[in-house]
C-alpha cells in the first residue's frame, strides 16, 4: 500500500506531504484547493502522460515521490529488481519529475527507468476510479473485464460474492482458461494466416519454382568451373596470336641450333668454337679452366632451351582454328551465365546451391499446406473446446455477479434496482473468446433492463461501479483503490451507504477517496484536508491531517459551507458517530 506521497510545484501545490496508510483515507478541501492535483500526482507515479502545463507557475519543474510498502519477495519486487532498482526494508520508492520543456523522468527503487515501468508496476499496485471511469464502465470491454475479474479468469483463481455475506469458492482451473484460450487463438490465427498466404501465393510460388528449375538446368548444362573465365581468356589470347608466337619461337630455335642457315651462325657452333679455342691453351693458365667449364655448361643449357622451343613449336602445330572456335564458344556460354546469374561466374555457380535450397522450400508447399490444414483444424477444435469452457465460466459467474451487485445496490440506497449480466454468443472467436458481455441496469421493478450507457445517471453509475469493486474485491483483491469524486450525484442516505461500502472495502484494501460529501468523509480512518492560502498572485496549498475539533470543523464546512455553524458541528458529530456504528 501507499505509505506517503510528497508533491512539489504541481498545479497550485507548492509543497505537500500526504501521510497515507491502511484503511479509508478521505481527502477534502475547498474548490480549487488542489484536490485534483493530488490525483494528478498519483497518476504521474502510475505512468500517466506528463503535462508541462500542470507545473506550478514560476517553477522550473514538478516532482512527485511515493513510498509504497510491498512484499519484498513478490512479483512487483522482482520487476523492480529487473529494472535495476532496489527495495529498502520492503519499501519501494517511485519518483517522477516533469520539466517546463515537457521532459519527464521516472525513478524506480532509486534508479532511473522508462515511464513504461511505472505504468507496468502501477497497474499491479493501484486501481484508480474517477468520472472518466464511469464512462469507461459503459464500454463492452470494461464490462467483460469486470466479469472476468469476478470469475477469476484474470489469474486470481477465486470466485466470490464480495462483502454481501455469500461464501467465496476456490476455482480449480478457471484462472488459466482465459490465458489458455488466448494462446490457442494466437496459434490458430497464426496457422490460418500462414495457410492463407501459402494458398494465395501458390501459383506465384509455382512459377518461381519453374523458373528456378530452368535456371539451374541452364547452369548445370554449362557446368562452369571456378576460375574458368580467366583460364579461357589466356587460352584465347594465345590462339589469336599463334602465328606470331610460331615465328618468334622458330626464329629463336634457329639462332640457338641452326639446321638450314649454316653451322657457323648458330649459338651452339659459336659456343663450341670458343670453348675449343680456350681449351687448347688452358694448360698454360689455370685461370682459363673455369671459363672453359662455363662455356661447356652454356652449351648444355642452350641445347636444353633449344629442345624446349622445339616442343613448344610442336604443340603449336595442333588444329588451332578449331580450338579457338571452341574456346570462344565456351566464353560466350559463360558470359551468358554471368549476365543472368552474376555478376561473377562464382555467383552463377553458387546459384545452384541457393536455388536448390529455395526449390526444396517451394516444392515443400504442398506438404506444408497439408500440414497447416491439419494444424488449423486441430487448433480450431481445441479453441472451440476452450471457448465453450470460457463461456460456461462466464455464464456461471454472470448470475453470481448479478445477484451480488444487486444486493450491494440495495445497500447503496437503490433497493429496487437490479443488475443484469448478459453473456451472449458473438458468433465468432476473438482474442478473449466469442462472448459478448453486457451489464444492464433495471432501476426499479417493472422497468426493462437497459444498458448502463443509456439507462443510468452519473450517480447511479457511481454506485454501480462501487458495488462492482466491492463485490469483485472478494475474488480479485487489489492493494489500493483510489476514488476521485465517484460520489458525484449522490446525496443523503445514498451517500452514507457509499461511505459505508468504501469503509467495508477498506477492510481488505487501502482505499483513498477524494470527496466533497461529509457522509463519505465520516467513515474515514484518516482524514486529510488540502488547505489553500493566498500569497500575492500565487496560490499555495498544503495538506493537513485532521482529528478532533479540526475534523468536526471540516465536516461542518462540507455540510453547510460554514466552518463555525453550530448546527453543522452537531450534524458532523452525529455523522461520525453513525459511521462508527455502521462499521462495527
Secondary structure, DSSP 4 states (H G I P E B T S, - for coil): -EEEEEEEEETTEEEEEEE--SSEEEEEE-TTSSHHHHHHHHHHHTTPPP-GGGBPTT-SEEEEEEEEE--TTSHHHHHHHHTT---SSSEEEEEEEEETTS-EEEEETTEEE-HHHHHHHHHHHEEEE-HHHHHHTTSHHHHHHHHHHHHTTTTT-EE--TTSSPPPEE-SSHHHHHHHHHHHHHHHHHHHHHHHHHHHTHHHHHHHHHHHHHHHHHHHHHT--TTHHHHHHHHHHHHHTHHHHHHHHHHHHHHHS-SSS-GGGSHHHHHHHHHHHHHHHGGG-GGGHHHHHHHHHHHHHHHHHHHHHHHHHHHTTS-HHHHHHHHHHHHHHHHHHHHHH-SSHHHHHHHHHHHHHHHHHHHTHHHHHHHHHHHHHHHHHHHHHHHHHHHHHHHHHHHHHHHHHHHHHHHTT-TT-EEEEEEEEEEEEETTEEEEEEEEEE-STTSPPEEHHHH--HHHHHHHHHHHHHHHTTTS--SEEEEESTTTT--HHHHHHHHHHHHHHTTTSEEEEE-S-HHHHTT-SEEEEEEEEEETTEEEEEEEEE-HHHHHHHHHHHHHS-TT-HHHHHHHHHHHHHHHHHT-
